[in-house]
Amino acid sequence: MEFLIDLLGRFHPLIVHLPIGFIFLGLMMMVYDRKENKHRKVISFAFFWGTFSTLCAALTGTVLYLREGYAWEDVQGHLILGILTFVFSFLLYLQLKEFTPFKKLPPKFLGYGLVFVLTITGHLGGNLTHGKHHLTDPLPPELKSVLGMEVVSRNFVLSPETHQELPLYSGVIQPILDQKCVSCHNPKKTKGELLLHNYKGIMDGGEEGPIILALNAENSEILKRIHLPRDEKKHMPPKTKTQLTKAEIKVIEQWVTLGAPEKKTVAELGLSSQLFTSFFPKDETGIYPDIAPKPLGNNFIDSLKATGLQVAPIYKTSSLLKVSAINTPAFDDHDAIVLLQAKDHIVDLDLGQTQITNAIFEVLQELNNLTVLKLDYTQVTGKGIQKLKSLSHLKEINLVMSALSKSRVEDLFSFPTLEKVYLFGLLDTAEIVEVPDTLKTVFELGNYQLNDTSD
């Protein structure tokens, strides 16, 4: 029948909210009724049930502590203050009922004391459930720095150049466990008698035995737990905690399958770098240049938008811009002059399906950091397109269904930085363009015919 005791402890998270409601109701009623003193019976009723539910919460919490493997150092403050909450609430109830000698106790002192101990008790309970930093974790790093708090990166990052030299366990597996599992499985809080803060603890296993089976790796308990549906009771990490990513699960699977080696490096185990790409640093700029010109004022951005252009940063905090005329089909060469005021900021420009002509190249050559250019469905024939050759960041040009001529296509062959040119459905389809072999992966010609050079 021991399961009934365990079940009793599991009711603590439910019961613990009852005294909070009753006690705060009673305290608010005391403030409301402080002058007329007409609602003493209602206030006494609130404190009676507040006291009773506090006692139930303390008892179930004690059972939970004894049966679930919590360390005394972690729960002592919460438990002691929980008992003090019961004492203050009970004394206040006795004072309200005017039991001798409690009727002489100062109600203000008891009320203030009750607010204090209940608040701290709840905070320490939150620490147990959500971690010691559950109130400060959501704060932005800038505010944490101002407050003198330690700013810890949540991102686990590997170097593409050196990750192969790292021991798989200490360099990859343990950092993942530190982020996602150790908060519940450490020397101070050993849920399930399982330690995951070091190799020995992992290999020793927990109260249900080993979590890694060297001779039957695929049936290891650690793999079963991380693959259970999130709503399952035994799923790990618990559904209220930050979950393992797919990449992290794959790496742990590989490690367990290989026998959970402690010292062997990624290279020695013959693991592909593709397994670790999710842990490499993320390049927020993508194909765009990694620069940060001084941000343009909101007034100027608004003036661009007022012309019908769509304007947005390439990512939230970037000063580099994407500009699109998709909603302004009447946009022409004269209108494009406004773009020169953002010549260092525009990296992605979409002028497709507008009224621009070859004169647009006079403007485009001034956009120093232009990386992606779309001129599809326009009457641009390409005269003057050579002016864009000086743009050192230009990587993509879209000229689909434009009036680009064969000679102008060949002009693009000499652009040193181009990585992709889209030329599907050019209006002049009678001419044949022969693309050099070295550029055939760059130029997407669509319905163009390529010369047969096999002869």
Summary of the structure (lengths in Angstrom):
residues: 455
radius of gyration: 34.1
end to end distance: 89.0
largest distance: 115.1
contacts: 1274
relative contact order: 0.05
helix: 46%
strand: 7%
